[in-house]
Amino acid sequence: MQGTNFHRLNIFYFVAKMGSFSRAAQELSLSQPAVSIQVRELEKTFGTPLLHRTRQGPVLTDTGRTVFEYAQRIFALADEMQAAVHDLDDLKGGRLSIGSSTTPGEYILPWVIGQFQKRYPNIEVSLSITNTQTVIKRIIDRKFDLGMVSKFSAAPDIKGGFITTLPVEGWSCHRPLTVFYRMDQHLPAAQRAFLRFLQEERPLPPTV
């Protein structure tokens, strides 16, 4: 079998998703005959039909359903790759405001922020130490991007409406830690990078 032509795979994906050659052609700004030809060429590549052509429209064959499921994953990964590249561009600069209760603010976050800024030296990070309820309020008011506290138990209305929590697991720390932040649909690149850094690196200071 020849290598997969991703242009043809993308056309097939739209036909299968929209259940129509004509609607896929319109979405892709192509003629319907061009769409049909590309799908047939893809079928030749796999050596088997991917669609049943019926009066009600195209219906996936068993092989077509498998190809469609893989295509979904492939194009989702492509979107993720594009977002990651954009994040790298965004992370050439940026600001991050962190609030914290006393224990993590004095003994953990200064070291963590130092490690984070070694990786992202152009991101400006500020740290404010205060009580837990003040940190929560300032996150809701968008004065802090995220917070870290020890022994935190969020009220139900906070968990349900404004704040999402990230329990910090797998860290060798005497106190359980929780990171929390607003449940916005699109988090700033610097904030996403810091959350990924916490989850993947678990950068606790050696003495904690």
N, C-alpha and C positions, 0 to 999 in steps of 0.2 A: 504493500500500500504506500502511496506517495505521502509526503508530509502534508499536514493539514494546512489549507489555505484559510487564514483567519478572516479575510475579507468575506469569503463565501460562508464561513461559519457564522459570521455576524449577520449576514443576510438571512440565513436559515433560522437563526435565533429569533429575529424579528418576525419572520413568517409564523413560526411556532408560537411565539408569545402572543401575537395579535390574532392568530387564527385566520389569517387572510393574506393572500398574495398582494392584493390591491392596497390594503391598508399599510402593509409593510413597505411597499414601493413608495407610497406617499410619505411615510415617515422618514425613509432613507433618501428621498428626492431622486428616485430612480424610476425607470419605466417598468411596468409590470412584466413585459417579456424579458427584460434584463434580470429581474429578480428570479423569474422561473428558470432561466438558463443557468444562473449561478447556483441555485439549489440543485439542479440536475447534475451539474459538474461536481458538486460536493458528494452527491450520491454515487457518482462514478468513482470518486476517490475511495469511498468506503466499500464500494462493490455491492451495495444493497439499498433498497428504497428507504428513505427516512420519513416520507409522508405518503399517506393515501390521499389521492385527489378525489374528493367527493363533491356532490352538488352543494352540500352545506358548507364546504370549505375544506382546507387541508386538515388531516388528522394524523397525529404522530403514529408511526409504527413502533414496535417494541425497541428496535434499534434507534429510531428517531428520538424516542423518549430518553434513552440513555445519553445520546449525543446532546440533546437539549439540556439535560441536567448538568453535564460536564461544561457545556457552554456557559450556563449560568454561573458556575463557579469560576471559570476562566475570566469572564468579563467582570465579575465582582472583584477578583484579584487585581485585574487591570485598573479598576477604579481605585482600589486601595493603594496600588503602586503610585498612581497619579497624585493621590492625596498625600502620600508620604513624601513625594518629591516637592510638592507645594509646601509641606511643613518644613522641609529642610531650608527652602528659600525664606519662609517666614521666620525661622529660628536664627537667621543672621542678625536679628535684633528682636527687641520685645521687652516687656516688663511683666513681673509676676509679684503679686502682693500676698503674703502668707501671714495668717494669724495663728497664734498658738497659746495653749495653756503653759503654765510655768515649767513643768518637768521636760516635755519635749522641746520647748522654746529655749531652755537654757542648756540642756545636756545633749540633745539629739540634732535638732534642725540646723544649728550653725555648721556642724560638721557635714551634714547631708547637703546643705546648700553649697558648701565649698566644693564637694565632690561633683555636684550637678554643674556648677559653673566651670569646672575643668573641662567638661564635655561641651557646654554651651556658654563660652566666655562672653558672648555679646548680649546675653539676656540679663537684664538688671533685676535682681531679686531683693525685695524688702521683707523684713520680718518684724512683726509686732507681737509682744507678749502681753496677754490680758486674760481675763476670766473666760470660761467656756461660753457663757451666754452672750457676752459681748462679741466674741468671735463669730458666733452664729448670726447675730443680728447684722454684723458688718458684711458677712457673706451675702445675706439676703439683700442688703442695701447696695451690693456690688462694690463695697469698699475693700474687701478682701476677695482674692480669687479662690483660695482654699484655706483650710485650717487643719491643724493636727492637735489632738488632745489625748490624754491617757484616761482610762476608766470612763469612757464616754457612753452614755445611754441616751439616744435622741428621743425626744417626745414624738408621739405618733404623727401629729400634725406637721412637724418639721420633716420627718421622713417622707410623708405622703405628698407634701405640697411644694417644698422648696429645696430641700437638701438631700443629696444622695451620699451614702457613706461607703467607704472603702476600708474594711477591717484589714489591718496590717498583720499578716500571718507569716509564720516561718522566720521571724526575727528573734534573735536571742536577746530578749529584753525582759526585765523584771516586771514591767508594767505593760498591759495590753494597750496598743495604740490604735487610734482611728483617724483616718483622713476623711474630711467631708468637704463638699463643694456644691455649687448650684447645679440643678438638673437642667441646664440649658441644652438645646438641641445641638448647637455648634460651639464647642469649647475653643477658646483661643489656642493657637499652636503651642505657646509657651506652657500653658496649663496642661495640655495633653502630654507634652514631653516630660513634665515633672511627674505626672501620675504614672506614666510608663516607666520612668526611671525608678520610682519607688517600688513598683510591682516587680520589675525585672532584676534590678540590682540589689534591692534590700540593703541600702547603704547605711547601716548603723555604725557609729563609732566603735572602735575595738574595746573601749573601756566600759561600755554600757552593758 
